[in-house]
Amino acid sequence: MGKIRVMNQVRIKMRRRKISTRLFQMVIVTIVTTLFLYLIFQASLLKTPTALPDFSWLSTRNLSVYIRPEEQTALIEPSPSPCRSMSGSPSIRLLVAVFSAPKNKEARSVIRKTWGRKFQEYPGVKIVFMLGRSLDSDLHKSLMLEAEDHNDVVIEDFHDTYLNLTLKTTFMLKWIGKSCPDAKFVFKVDDDVFVNTEKLWATLESSHLYSSMVTLPEKEGGTVPYNIDYALIGHVMNTVPIRDPTSKWYLPPNFYPLNIFPKFLSGTGYVFTGSLVPPLYSCTLKTPFINLEDVFLTGLCATTQLALRLTHNQEFVWRPMAIGGSHTCYFKHSVTVHGSTPEHMEEVWARTQDNHLCDSILFSFMTFCSKVVEFVRNIFRV
């Protein structure tokens, strides 16, 4: 009996020790967790709040107020119009509209020396640079001189900023509708995009046209249905709004409350037929402003309201290849590549003009690896 009592006492003591040990561990975990949450809370209090993008200039989201459809708004434009038919000259097959900021003079200069000059060898191709006003008087004067020297600059009457790209896009449609209505294709491209002219021309030659019925307003009032053949070609995006105010692609929820975008074309570079200029322009004037021009035009207008089909072409590259992004063959295989500085664009252009062979095993391997990285990026929306 004595041995049994002793063993029971030992067991009771061991149980008590286990309970006390567990209680101690729970207390420690609770304290550490509490301290961790407290530090996170304090850090959030000390963090400087991020300033939201300034939309104070936006008195209304009705674009007609800014575009003024009935008025002449171009402050500077080529004269005579680059699209005016001369006797014996070919009709306008392609109008290249390069979106450029007033300060990006070097980028415009490099384009004129590289792929812009190459396009002059193709029949019926004209290039214009689309800009808005600069609030810097010296810069504005410099722009006026540049426009006079090159006769390829369109300056519309709005303050040119990144948040105003939707206005620039709508002004582009307005100007084309007035000054270049017979262009078969329009290529909208940013001034930091490398363009492979040969690949772009081949894309136009092989483009598949769809047919659609659209309605256009008449001056007397009412609308008239039209059947058009069209194409919208570029890199089709399937993504969601970014709500981080520090991002350049931040979209305020009050502008667009939904959590997913319609399909749209990356605004770095895309092609559309001239037949789409009137219906797209009409749509922009009745669609509330958002600050993402590509989502606005090719998403909310083209795919959502006009029910148009987008043609995906993976050779319109909206961001450089993750592995081997500076390889010569990468640029020779692409129609457009976004993200070039003027120096880099000039250097790459020189490299792509030789007869460099691009069927190497190394380049194929880099392309495969980059596709894997891109696949993972898309999954995690990086």
Secondary structure, DSSP 4 states (H G I P E B T S, - for coil): -HHHHHHHHHHHHHHHHHHHHHHHHHHHHHHHHHHHHHHHHHHHHHSPPPPPP--TT-S-S-THHHH-TTS--EEE--SS-TTSPPTTPPP--EEEEEE--TT-HHHHHHHHHTHHHHHTTSTTEEEEEEEEE-S-HHHHHHHHHHHHHHS-EEEEEEE--GGGHHHHHHHHHHHHHHH-TT-SEEEEEETTEEE-HHHHHHHHHTPPPEEEEEEEE-TTSSEEEEEEEE-EEE-EE----B--TTSTTB--TTT---SSPPPEE-TTEEEEEGGGHHHHHHHHHTS---S-HHIIIIIIIIIIIS-PPPEE-TTEESS--TTTTT-HHHHHH-SEEE---HHHHHHHHHHHTS------HHHHHHHHHHHHHHHHHHHHT-
